[in-house]
């Protein structure tokens, strides 16, 4: 496959209908030529594994990993990062809610000599969201900022890309959704950091149902879990 400057991990859980579309979009946007793409089938219980086995022969520039048991979204991402070879690494969701062509912007930003920083983070920031979506996001951002003593915004926005030097600093990273904050907090703690926020739109799902965001009550449950996760990150600093 050749050495690529940037590795991109995409974790998929029960995305049997989205995976063929995801792979087609990767090829149509020439992302497999610019990135080392690592697709992680993260313990799916649907036909994702079967579908990947059927079509992966058509995507020889892409690395596929199959995890038998879902131990958490963060665990899937870390499984991909552990085999990534790029000088810069990162991840995004596999549910197609984020436009994959945004990764071309990531590529151009990292290639820019002005951004060649060992403490670089390129992170999405979501626009055009509903009131309720913004409400939960802003509440968690404020809580995280207070607990961690940093100005943090839109914690779970995708994509996330950063220097391998930062990855080498990871110690027992969360296996769940708190991996986004773990990374964000770690880079925000550095003196010579460079954080670039990339405007993105989070669209509605084409297929499937989110495993953590289903309704108002699930958002409340997710927020509580995030609060616990924020406290754990604080205690482990």
C-alpha positions as CSV (number, residue, x, y, z in Angstrom):
1,X,0.0,0.0,0.0
2,X,3.0,2.3,0.4
3,X,3.7,4.6,3.3
4,X,1.1,7.4,3.8
5,X,1.6,10.6,5.8
6,X,-1.8,10.3,7.5
7,X,-3.6,7.3,8.9
8,X,-7.4,7.5,9.3
9,X,-9.3,5.0,11.5
10,X,-13.0,4.5,10.8
11,X,-14.9,2.4,13.4
12,X,-18.2,0.8,12.3
13,X,-20.7,-0.9,14.6
14,X,-23.8,-2.5,13.0
15,X,-23.4,-0.4,9.8
16,X,-24.2,-3.2,7.3
17,X,-26.1,-0.8,5.0
18,X,-23.7,2.0,5.3
19,X,-20.4,0.2,4.8
20,X,-20.7,-0.3,1.0
21,X,-21.6,3.4,0.7
22,X,-18.8,4.4,3.0
23,X,-16.2,2.5,0.9
24,X,-17.5,3.9,-2.4
25,X,-17.2,7.4,-1.0
26,X,-13.7,6.8,0.1
27,X,-12.8,5.7,-3.4
28,X,-14.8,8.5,-5.2
29,X,-13.0,11.1,-3.0
30,X,-9.6,9.4,-3.7
31,X,-9.1,9.2,0.1
32,X,-7.5,5.8,-0.1
33,X,-4.7,7.4,-2.2
34,X,-4.1,10.2,0.3
35,X,-4.7,8.3,3.6
36,X,-3.9,5.0,5.1
37,X,-7.5,4.0,5.7
38,X,-8.2,1.5,8.4
39,X,-11.8,0.2,8.7
40,X,-12.6,-1.4,12.0
41,X,-15.6,-3.7,12.3
42,X,-16.1,-3.1,16.0
43,X,-17.9,-6.2,17.3
44,X,-21.0,-5.7,15.1
45,X,-23.9,-8.1,15.6
46,X,-25.4,-7.6,12.2
47,X,-24.1,-8.7,8.8
48,X,-21.3,-6.2,8.7
49,X,-18.5,-8.8,8.9
50,X,-20.1,-10.8,6.1
51,X,-20.5,-7.8,3.8
52,X,-16.9,-6.7,4.4
53,X,-15.7,-10.2,3.5
54,X,-17.7,-10.1,0.3
55,X,-16.6,-6.7,-1.0
56,X,-13.1,-6.0,0.5
57,X,-11.4,-7.5,-2.5
58,X,-12.5,-4.4,-4.4
59,X,-10.8,-2.1,-1.9
60,X,-7.2,-3.3,-1.8
61,X,-5.8,0.0,-0.6
62,X,-7.9,-0.2,2.6
63,X,-7.0,-2.1,5.7
64,X,-9.8,-4.0,7.4
65,X,-9.8,-5.1,11.1
66,X,-12.5,-7.3,12.6
67,X,-13.1,-7.2,16.4
68,X,-15.2,-10.1,17.6
69,X,-16.6,-8.3,20.7
70,X,-17.7,-4.7,21.1
71,X,-15.7,-3.4,24.1
72,X,-16.5,0.3,23.3
73,X,-16.2,2.8,20.5
74,X,-12.8,4.0,21.8
75,X,-11.5,0.5,21.9
76,X,-12.3,0.1,18.2
77,X,-10.5,3.3,17.4
78,X,-7.4,2.4,19.5
79,X,-7.3,-1.0,17.8
80,X,-6.9,0.8,14.5
81,X,-4.4,3.4,15.8
82,X,-2.2,0.6,17.2
83,X,-1.5,-0.6,13.6
84,X,-1.5,2.8,12.0
85,X,1.8,3.8,10.3
86,X,1.2,7.5,9.5
87,X,3.1,10.5,11.0
88,X,-0.3,11.9,11.6
89,X,-3.2,9.8,12.8
90,X,-6.9,10.3,13.4
91,X,-10.4,9.0,13.3
92,X,-14.0,9.8,12.2
93,X,-17.3,8.0,12.5
94,X,-18.4,5.3,10.0
95,X,-22.2,6.2,10.1
96,X,-21.9,8.7,7.2
97,X,-23.3,11.6,9.3
98,X,-20.1,13.5,8.5
99,X,-19.2,14.2,4.9
100,X,-16.1,12.2,4.0
101,X,-14.9,14.8,1.6
102,X,-14.0,16.9,4.8
103,X,-11.0,14.6,5.0
104,X,-9.6,16.3,1.9
105,X,-9.5,19.5,3.9
106,X,-7.7,17.7,6.7
107,X,-5.2,16.4,4.2
108,X,-4.5,19.9,2.9
109,X,-4.2,21.4,6.4
110,X,-1.6,18.8,7.4
111,X,0.3,19.1,4.2
112,X,0.6,22.9,4.8
113,X,4.1,23.6,6.2
114,X,2.7,26.2,8.5
115,X,0.8,23.4,10.4
116,X,3.8,21.0,10.8
117,X,3.5,21.1,14.6
118,X,4.2,18.2,16.9
119,X,1.3,19.3,19.0
120,X,-1.2,19.7,16.2
121,X,-4.9,18.9,16.5
122,X,-7.4,19.2,13.7
123,X,-10.9,18.8,15.1
124,X,-14.3,19.4,13.7
125,X,-16.8,21.9,15.1
126,X,-20.4,21.3,14.2
127,X,-22.6,23.9,12.6
128,X,-26.3,24.1,11.8
129,X,-27.5,22.0,14.7
130,X,-30.9,22.0,16.4
131,X,-31.5,23.7,19.7
132,X,-31.6,20.5,21.7
133,X,-28.4,19.2,20.1
134,X,-26.6,22.5,20.9
135,X,-28.0,22.5,24.4
136,X,-26.5,19.1,25.4
137,X,-23.3,19.9,23.6
138,X,-22.8,23.3,25.2
139,X,-23.7,21.9,28.7
140,X,-21.1,19.2,28.5
141,X,-18.5,21.6,27.1
142,X,-19.1,24.0,30.0
143,X,-19.0,21.1,32.6
144,X,-15.8,19.7,31.0
145,X,-14.2,23.1,30.9
146,X,-14.9,23.7,34.6
147,X,-13.7,20.3,35.8
148,X,-10.6,20.2,33.6
149,X,-9.8,24.0,33.9
150,X,-9.6,24.5,30.1
151,X,-11.8,26.1,27.4
152,X,-13.2,23.2,25.6
153,X,-15.9,23.4,22.8
154,X,-17.9,20.7,21.0
155,X,-16.0,17.8,22.6
156,X,-17.4,15.0,20.4
157,X,-17.2,16.7,17.0
158,X,-15.5,14.7,14.3
159,X,-13.0,14.3,12.7
160,X,-10.0,14.3,15.0
161,X,-6.4,14.2,13.6
162,X,-3.2,14.8,15.4
163,X,0.6,14.1,15.4
164,X,1.9,10.7,16.2
165,X,3.9,12.4,18.9
166,X,0.6,12.9,20.8
167,X,-0.4,9.3,20.3
168,X,2.9,8.3,22.0
169,X,1.7,10.1,25.1
170,X,-1.5,8.1,25.4
171,X,-1.7,6.1,28.7
172,X,-4.7,3.8,29.3
173,X,-7.1,5.9,27.0
174,X,-10.8,5.4,27.5
175,X,-12.5,2.5,25.6
176,X,-15.7,4.5,25.2
177,X,-16.9,7.8,23.7
178,X,-14.6,9.7,26.0
179,X,-11.7,9.1,23.8
180,X,-12.5,12.3,22.0
181,X,-12.2,14.3,25.2
182,X,-9.2,12.4,26.3
183,X,-7.3,13.5,23.2
184,X,-8.7,17.1,23.3
185,X,-7.7,17.5,26.9
186,X,-4.3,16.0,26.4
187,X,-3.4,18.4,23.6
188,X,-5.0,21.4,25.3
189,X,-2.6,20.8,28.2
190,X,0.5,21.3,26.1
191,X,2.2,24.7,25.9
192,X,3.1,24.8,22.1
193,X,-0.2,23.3,20.8
194,X,-1.9,24.3,17.6
195,X,-5.6,23.5,17.5
196,X,-7.5,24.0,14.2
197,X,-11.3,23.7,14.3
198,X,-12.8,22.6,11.0
199,X,-16.4,23.5,10.3
200,X,-18.5,20.4,9.6
201,X,-22.2,19.5,9.3
202,X,-23.5,16.4,11.1
203,X,-26.3,15.1,8.9
204,X,-29.0,12.6,9.7
205,X,-28.3,8.9,9.3
206,X,-29.1,7.4,5.9
207,X,-29.4,3.9,7.5
208,X,-29.4,2.3,10.9
209,X,-29.9,3.7,14.4
210,X,-27.4,5.4,16.7
211,X,-26.3,3.1,19.5
212,X,-26.2,6.0,22.0
213,X,-28.4,8.9,20.7
214,X,-32.0,7.8,20.2
215,X,-34.2,10.3,22.1
216,X,-34.2,13.0,24.8
217,X,-33.8,10.4,27.6
218,X,-30.9,8.6,25.8
219,X,-29.2,12.0,25.5
220,X,-29.6,12.5,29.3
221,X,-28.1,9.0,29.9
222,X,-25.3,9.8,27.5
223,X,-24.6,13.1,29.3
224,X,-24.5,11.4,32.7
225,X,-22.0,8.9,31.3
226,X,-19.9,11.7,29.9
227,X,-19.9,13.5,33.2
228,X,-18.5,10.3,34.9
229,X,-16.0,10.1,32.0
230,X,-14.9,13.7,32.5
231,X,-14.3,13.1,36.2
232,X,-12.3,9.9,35.4
233,X,-10.1,11.9,33.0
234,X,-9.6,14.6,35.7
235,X,-8.6,12.0,38.3
236,X,-6.2,10.3,35.9
237,X,-4.4,13.5,34.9
